[in-house]
């Protein structure tokens, strides 16, 4: 597989509100996937701020492709969270989820191995226990399409910016900051925090990370206005 950015789209943008049919989103993306060169393993990046809906869309696309007979695997970036012990030692626990709280070099190495088409074992992130689990995601050598999802897959910062050259297709989920704030506060409420604590967590860290993604991501091949 050639290690280069193969942008086959002229940066199209589609807008879907919360009531739109998920199948319509998937159909639009499948059209772009079908236009990719059928050579080697393909890597698709789904990018967006916290709360943009990356996991929901990625899981739906992967399930659709599997049902159609494609050999596809989802690989989340979140498995490369640094352990809480390391974050506490570095004074970074309060900023968990920021770029500096991930093993960016380790994730880049994983992507470089994935591009080669070999079997790869990757970590995942256990949200219930708030920690990464090594060796939890198996990517067999015969997997032809990988969907990678994460906040910083197009981030224009050292190490992170090197990832873009490996994406055969990149998809950015665009959501206004005020809508992200609403979703992120609700996420913390759903985790059992009281309203004051939920607002503090969302505004003190999540929205800071969201603004970084919005303002410092490199252009994607496809943009979905996911609100």
URDAZI-V775007 format. One record per residue. N is the residue number from 1. PSI is psi in degrees with one decimal (NA if undefined). Layout:
n psi
N PSI
N PSI
This chain:
n psi
1 127.1
2 129.9
3 86.4
4 158.8
5 122.1
6 84.2
7 109.6
8 -0.9
9 149.4
10 52.9
11 53.7
12 155.5
13 132.3
14 140.3
15 128.5
16 129.3
17 178.4
18 -22.5
19 -4.7
20 152.3
21 124.5
22 -31.5
23 -31.0
24 -42.0
25 -47.5
26 -43.4
27 -40.6
28 -43.5
29 -35.6
30 -35.4
31 -41.8
32 -37.7
33 -39.7
34 -22.4
35 -7.4
36 149.9
37 136.0
38 59.9
39 118.4
40 -167.5
41 137.6
42 138.5
43 123.5
44 126.8
45 127.1
46 116.7
47 148.8
48 169.8
49 164.1
50 132.0
51 2.5
52 -16.2
53 23.2
54 -49.4
55 -43.0
56 -48.0
57 -43.6
58 -46.1
59 -38.4
60 -42.2
61 -44.3
62 -44.5
63 -41.9
64 -44.7
65 -37.8
66 -40.5
67 -25.1
68 1.1
69 2.4
70 145.8
71 101.8
72 149.8
73 139.4
74 130.8
75 100.2
76 147.8
77 -22.8
78 -17.4
79 -13.0
80 17.7
81 136.8
82 149.2
83 150.2
84 -32.9
85 -41.8
86 -42.0
87 -41.6
88 -41.4
89 -29.4
90 0.6
91 29.5
92 3.3
93 -39.1
94 -17.4
95 19.3
96 129.8
97 -13.6
98 160.3
99 -38.4
100 -3.6
101 13.9
102 157.0
103 81.4
104 -41.2
105 -37.3
106 -40.0
107 -41.3
108 -42.5
109 -39.7
110 -47.2
111 -40.7
112 -34.5
113 -39.2
114 -38.7
115 -33.3
116 -13.0
117 11.1
118 167.6
119 135.7
120 139.3
121 126.7
122 160.0
123 165.7
124 174.4
125 127.2
126 103.5
127 -31.0
128 -39.8
129 -1.0
130 48.3
131 158.2
132 147.6
133 118.7
134 150.6
135 31.2
136 -14.2
137 119.4
138 126.4
139 96.0
140 157.9
141 -24.2
142 3.7
143 125.6
144 -18.1
145 129.1
146 132.8
147 112.9
148 134.4
149 141.2
150 165.2
151 -38.3
152 23.6
153 -11.1
154 13.6
155 133.2
156 67.8
157 159.9
158 143.1
159 -56.4
160 -40.4
161 -18.5
162 -17.2
163 -33.5
164 -33.3
165 -18.1
166 -9.1
167 124.7
168 -27.4
169 132.9
170 136.8
171 123.1
172 127.5
173 111.2
174 120.5
175 131.8
176 149.8
177 -34.7
178 -35.3
179 -38.5
180 -42.1
181 -45.3
182 -46.2
183 -41.4
184 -38.5
185 -44.1
186 -36.4
187 -44.7
188 -34.1
189 -41.0
190 -23.5
191 1.4
192 3.4
193 150.8
194 163.1
195 -42.3
196 -42.9
197 -37.3
198 -43.2
199 -42.2
200 -42.9
201 -42.5
202 -47.2
203 -30.5
204 -20.6
205 -55.6
206 -44.8
207 -27.7
208 -45.2
209 -39.5
210 -43.9
211 -35.5
212 -44.8
213 -45.7
214 -41.9
215 -18.5
216 22.1
217 142.5
218 158.2
219 141.5
220 165.7
221 -35.9
222 135.9
223 128.3
224 121.3
225 92.6
226 63.3
227 NA
